[in-house]
Amino acid sequence: MIFTEETTLEHLCINYVGNQTHQEALVTTETEVFITDEMKALLKDYFLKNFKPEIFFEFFHSSNIENNEVFTYISEIFEQPELLENQSKKLAKLLYEHSTNPRTKGGEFYVCFFKDCIVKGERYDAVGLFKSENKDTFLKVSTKHDVTLSGVEVFELETLQGINLNKVDKGCLIYNTNKEQGYLMSIIDGTSRAETSYWMDDFLQVRQRQDEYFETQETLTLYKEYITKQLPQEFEITKADQADFLNKSLSFFKEKEEFKMEEFTGEVLKDQEVIQSFNAFKTQYEDERDYALSDEFAINDAAVKKNARILKSVIKLDKNFHIYIHGDRKLIQQGQDENGKYYMLYFEEEN
């Protein structure tokens, strides 16, 4: 979990990073921004309130983590926070170099230094990188004393363009821990990944951290892919049987505190031929994604809740009916007669 009640914003630099393709400018700062205590509170809330507390990332590089430029600049900020503006300019320049996609929007780029972020029960300093790309239209209502109308007060309306403080478009919060593994970090990307891969993939070069949340999430995804795509290719299986497999797997993850692959396959898949098929599929799945999933890990409840929807057991019948299966496989039977295929459902009461 992330707690920011005691967090303070200590340093802030603002740059403008435009889109090179559109011949927009890069404008870098020469000094930190002086902000009042009231503004610090507003900005802290704006920057930090939308981070997801369960999912963490880390810097990486295909050859050596030291070759990740953002990682290097962040490390220098942690060593000397008072020299933030110098690293801020380097980071802005690097982001500008990657802002070449015609769909990438220019915007203000903020580099912040925070003290006392509490993550997983520990207190850390943190560096924040944020970008505001979208502007909202605000209505300003004012009054003035109009002498031509016998001195009455007259209302006036005008529109202003500004940043909506309810959400930040892009954000990255790097905590000063686990440096050797690429730091511990949280990410916000409020726009579609197809349009903004330059932020996470090109500029930051980050990947999701392989922790309990990751292992739970990816194992659920692996299993769903196997049941819905691979299993029907190798075995004669009905949609109801697939739904039963998905329900049993979800029950396993909800009821257990720890995942053990041998226990999972024995309780859920049971058949040895199916287990062998699943293990082969798992090996292929890992090779294609270039990572290995653990056979044992603590199950993350937040990941189960978040990803339960991918295991929804739904049988779609033409365009007329959807059957949602939540429980006992024996209560649904399939058949065919002169009128066509049918399902027979058994129940005790109608709600």
C-alpha positions, 0 to 999 in steps of 0.5 A: 500500500502507498500512504502519502498523508505525511509526504511533503513536496520539497523540490519542483522544476517545470519544463515544457516538452513539445512534439518534435514532429509538429516542430513544437519547442522544448523549454527547460527551466533554470531554477526551481519553482517557489511554491507556497504551502497551500500550493504544495498541498494542492500539487501533492494531491494532484500528483499522488492521489491516483496511483494504484497501490498494488502494481509496481514497476522497475527500470530495466535495460536489455544489457545493463541497468546503468545504461537506462538514462532515466535510472541514472538521472534519478540516482543522481537526484537521490544523491543530491536533491538540491541539484534537481534543476540540472537533472530536470533539464536532462530528463526533459531533453530525453523525453523530447527526443522520444516525443516524435509520434504525431499523436503525442501531445506536448505539455508541461513536464514536472520533476519533483522530490518528495519526502516520506512516502510510506510504501509497504510499511516503509518510509522512503524519499521519492522522485516524481515525473509527471506530464500534463497534456490535456487542458480543460476549459474553465468558466470564470465569473466576475463582477464589476462596478458599471458607472453607465448603469447607475453604478450597479454591479454587472456580471461578466463571463470569460473562459480560461484554459487550464489543468484539471487537478482531478487527474494527472495524464502521466506520472511516475513515482520512483521510491529510493529503495531496491536500486540494484533491481531498478528501484521500486516505482508506481506508474500512471498513464491515463491515455491508451498504451498504443498512443503513449508507449513512448512514455513507459517503453521508450522514455522510462524503459520500465517493466512490471515488477515480478512480485506477488501481484504479478505472479497472481495476475500472470498465472490467472492469464496463463490458465485462462489462455490455456482453457479457452484456446489450447484445451479445445484443440487437444481434447474434446470439451464442451463450453460448459466443461470450460466454464467449470474449469474456470470456476474451479480455478477462481475458487482455488485462488479465492480460498488459498493463501499460497499458490502451489502449481502441483496442488493447483493442477491436481485439484483443478485439472486432475487428469494427467494428460491435461496436466501434461498439456498445460505444463507444455503450454506454460513453457511455451507461454513463458518462452514467448514472453521471456519470463518464468512464472514461479511454481509457488507464491503468496496469492495476492487478493487484490490481483485476484479481485482485479482479474476475476473478470477474465475468468467469467464463465459465459456461454454465448448462444447465437445472438439470443442468450448468454448463460452465466455459470457460477457453480455446480457443473452437474446442474447444466446439461447439453443435448440436441433434438429436432429443434436444434441444440439446447441446454437444460438447467436445474435450479431450486428457486428463481430469484 
